[in-house]
Amino acid sequence: MYKKLLKPLFFQLPPEAAHHLTFDLTKFSFNLPGAKAILSRNYSFEDPSLEREVFGLTFKNPVGLAAGFDKDAKLIDEMAQLGFGFIEIGTLTPKPQSGNPLPRLFRLPKDQALINRMGFNNGGVLAAVERLKKRKSDVIIGGNIGKNKVTPNEHAVDDYLYCLEALHDYVDYFVVNVSSPNTPNLRDLQEKEPLKALLLAVKKANDEKEKPKPILLKIAPDLNDGQLDDIIEIVQETQIEGVIATNTTIDRTQLNTSMQEVEEIGAGGVSGKVLKSRSTEVIRYLHQKSGGAFPIIGVGGIFSAEDAIEKLEAGASLVQVYSGMIYEGPGLIKEIKKGLTAYFSK
């Protein structure tokens, strides 16, 4: 139904308008009488072979929803009904912020890709906390945290610590996001010394809690081998629990869309199929060079079970989808889980 009916409708709308319509339709339809039975029949698929124990958490399956789709934790229970093993909210910042000017989200159908320059648009971490307090699902939740645009990098740690404190009782793991290309100078925090200082501060605050939560770092696909070596060293020195590889890319060289069209779109990070190979390369490099010293969540260009398997074979412990779901529909989650079950049973 998605590809024949809903996708053509959504793709007639501007991407961000389609996103908001998706939220409204999901909220409405998922709460109709009998909706749960229909969803269960169409999207439910679990198997004991899919269960994974990663950084001390038990995931009923390894397929998660990447950050950016449900930034403000508005659809936790509804997305859980689609069969995700975990859901990552955010990126959340201490203060609400509107993000970058519209338009800021673009489709590249020839590449089955998206370009976004959203700019951490969100209603603020405290509003998300109030929604998390009311959720009914027990699905694992990750809290992806960042800094406000107006916060200078020298005070960035204060924003991350604020979000950690606010979310700590309501999420199962944290993701420190310093890799979005859409907040000015944010990626400067990926440099070795600033990143180490930030992670040490977040780790210290977390360790002082009665029940510390796993801390992960989300990195860009545009890092070179030397920078990836630094990431491995930093993860081991700070003793955070893992890495998410990768965020969107600023590289446009692999696109089939005309350069004129891409240039007219302007700045932003690219996600979708074009990211698949590079994100897998980063996963493989981190896994092999570290000797599998820490778990990796693989994200980038997953449009099928085969794509997810590729990430796992490269060294990922879990995977996340976003753009693939936009192009393939929510049935993708079940398709991936069925494919993984067959793969694990070999």
N, C-alpha and C positions, 0 to 999 in steps of 0.2 A: 504493500500500500504506500510506503514512504516514497519509493522511487517513481511510482506511476502517478501518484496523486499529490502528496504533500511537497515533495522536492520541487516539482515544476512550479507550484504555487509560491513556495518560499523563495525560489530563485528569480521570481519576477519582482521581488521586493529588494530594496537596499539591504545589504547583509545585516546591519545592526537592527533594522526594523524587523527583519525575519527572525532574528534572535529573540527580540522582545515578544513577538507573536508566538514563537515556540514556547516561551515561558508561560504566557497566558493560556494557550491551548493545553499545555501539559497540566497546569494547575486545575483547569476546569475538567478536563477529560479523565484524569487519573483519580478524581474524587467522585465520579459518577457512580451510582449503584451498579454493582457487577463489574466495575472496572478492574478490580484486583484479580478476579477470576480470568478475565480476558487477557490481562497482561501476563499472568502466570502461564496461561496456555501458550501464548505467543513468544514470550521472552525467557521463561524460566528454564534454566538448565544448570544443574550442579552435579558434580561427581567427586567422590572422595579423593580421586587422583589430582584434583585441581588445588587442594588445600596446600597452603604454603606457610611456613614459619620463617618470618624475616624480621630482623632487628627486634626480636622479642615479642612480636605481634603475630597472631594467627589469622591469616587471610583465607576466607572460604574459597577464593579463586584469585588468580594473579592479574586480573584485568581491571584496571582502575580508570576513573575519569580524571583527566588532567586538569590542572588549575586553569582558570580563565573562562570556563563555561559557566560555572555557578559560583561566581566571585563572592556573592553575599550570602551564601548558604540559604537560598530561597527554595531550592528544589531537592533537598537532601532525601526526603522520604520518597519522592517520586523517582529520582534517579536510582535509588536503591532497588526499586521495583523492576528496573530494567536489567538487573542482574550483576551490577558492578560489584567487584570484591572490595573496593574502597573508592572513596571520593575525596578529591582534594579541592578545597575551597580557596578563594583568594585569586590574586594577591590582595591581601588586606593591609591597610595602612592605619596609623593611629587616628588621623582625622579623615572625615569624608572628603573625597575630591572628585571633581567632575571628569577628570582626564583631559585628553587632548581634544581640540576642536573637531567637529564633524565635517566631512565623513572621515572615518578612521579605521574602517574595516572593509576589505575588498576581496572579491572572489577572483581567482584565476582558473576558470574551468578547464582550459587547455592543459593545465598542469595539475589539476585536482589539488589546488593549493589555495591558501589564504594569505593576505598581507594585512597585518594589523599594526596600528600605532595607538592603541587604546590609552596607554599612559596611566595604568593602575587606577582606572575609574572604579570607585567602590563607595559604599555608604559608611565606611569606617568600621573598625574592628568591634566597637561596642554594640553596634546594631546587629552585626553578625552573631555575636554572643547571645543576644536575646532570642534570635531564631534558633540557635543551637540548643538552647535550654528547652525548647518546645518540641524538638524532633522526636519521632516515635521509633524510627529505625535504629538498629544497633550496628549498622554498617560502619566500618572503620573510616574515620575522617582525618584527613591531613590538613594542617593549617599553613598555607603559603603566605609568608609575611614579607613586607617590604617597607620602604621609607616613603614619606610624603615628598612630593616634588619640591616643595619649598624648603625642605630640610637640607642644609648643606652636608656634604659627605663627612665633614669632621664631626658632625653630631648624629650621623646615621645610626650609630649603635643605640642611641636613646629610643629611636622609633622601633627598632627590632625588639628591644627589651620591653617596651610598652606593649607591643602586640603579644609577645610571649607571655607576659603576666596576665593580660586580659583573656587569652584563649586557653591557658594551660589546663583548666579543668574540663574543657569541652572538646578537645581534639585528642587524637591518639598519637600523632607525630607532627613535627614541625618541618617546614621547608624554608630555608633562608634563600630568598631570591635576590641575587645581585646580577642577574644575567639578562634581564629585559633590555632590549635596545631602545625602549620608548620613553624612559625617564632620563633626562639629561644627566650625564656623568655617572649614572648608576654602575655601568660596567667597569668604571675605574676601581670600584670596590673589589673586583676580581683579581686585582694585582696582589702579589704575594703577601706583602706586609699588612696592608689594610684588611685583606680578607682574613688573615690569621688573627689579627686583633679583634675583628668583629666576631668571628666564630668562638674565640676563647671567651669573650664576654657573654655571648649567648649560652655557651656550654656551662659556664660558671653559674649563671643565674638559674639555668635549668637543673643543674646538679644540686642546688640548694633546696629544691622542692622535695616534698615528702615522697612524691612519685614522679621522678624525672621521665620525660618523654623522649623518644628518639629524635635526634636532630639530623636533618639531611641538607645538602647543599645542591641547589639547582644551577647548572652551568650552561654556558653558551656552546653551540657547535663550532663557533669560529675561533676557538682557542687552538694555538699551534702545539706541537708535541712538547716543547719546553714548558709551556704554560700548563699542559696536562700533567707533566711531571711535577710541577709545583702543586697542583691540586692534590695529587696522590700524597705528597709530603705533608701538605696542610691537613688533610683528612686524618692522617696517621698521628700527626703531632697534636692536633686538637681533640682527637678521639671522638669526633662526631660519628654518627652511626652509618652514614651512607651518602650517596650522590644520586641526583636525578639528571640523566643525560638524554635529551638536551632540550634547551629552550629554542625559540625561533632563531633563524639565521638572517644576517644582513647580506649574505651572498646572493646575488641575482644571476650568476653566470650559467646556472643549470636550467633556467626557465625557458619554456617553449613560447610563452607569451611574448609578443613583440616588445622590443626594448622601448619603443615609443610609448606604448600603453603602460609599461611598468614605470617609466620615468614620469608620466602624467600622474600616476598614483602617488608617487613621492616616497617619503621615508616610511619605514616600518619593518617589522620582522616577518619573515616568510615561514609558513608552516605547511604541512601537507606532504604529498608524495615526494616532492623534490628534496625533502629533508631526510628521507629514509636511509639512504646510503651513508650520509655523513654521521647521523646520530649513531648508526650501528658501528661505524669506524671508531667513534669516540668511546663507545661502550667496550668494544674489543680492546682498544688500547689501554683503557683504565684497568680492565680486568686482568689482562695479561701482564702489564707492567707492575701491577700491585700484587700479583700472585693471588688474586681473588680475596684480597684482605678486607674488603668491605662490600656490602650489597649495593647494587645499582638498580634503579628503576629506569627502564628504557622507554623513551617517548620520542616520537617523530616519524611520521609517514606510515603508521600502522593502518592498513586498509583491508587486511585479511588475516586469517589464522597463520598463513605462511610468513607474513611480515612479523607477526608476534613471535613465532618460532625463531626467526632469524635473530631477533633481539635476545632471546633467551640463550640461543647457541653462542652468541657473542659474549655472554657473561651477565646478562640482566637476570635479576631474581623475580622482578615484577615488570609489568608494562602498563602504559597509560595510553588512552586514545582521546582525541578531540576532533581534529579536522576530518579524520576518517569517518567519524560518526555523522558529520555534516554532509559528506558526499555519499556515504553508503547507507545511512540510516541507523536507527537504534538496534536493528536486528544484527548489526555487526558484532555486538558483545556476545550474543549467543553463538554466532558463527565461529568466533575466535575460541570460545570455551570448548565447543565441540571438536574443533581442530586440535586443540591442545590435549584434550582427553585422548584422542586417537594417537597423538604423538607420544604422550607419556606412557601409553600402554604397549608401545612397540618393544 
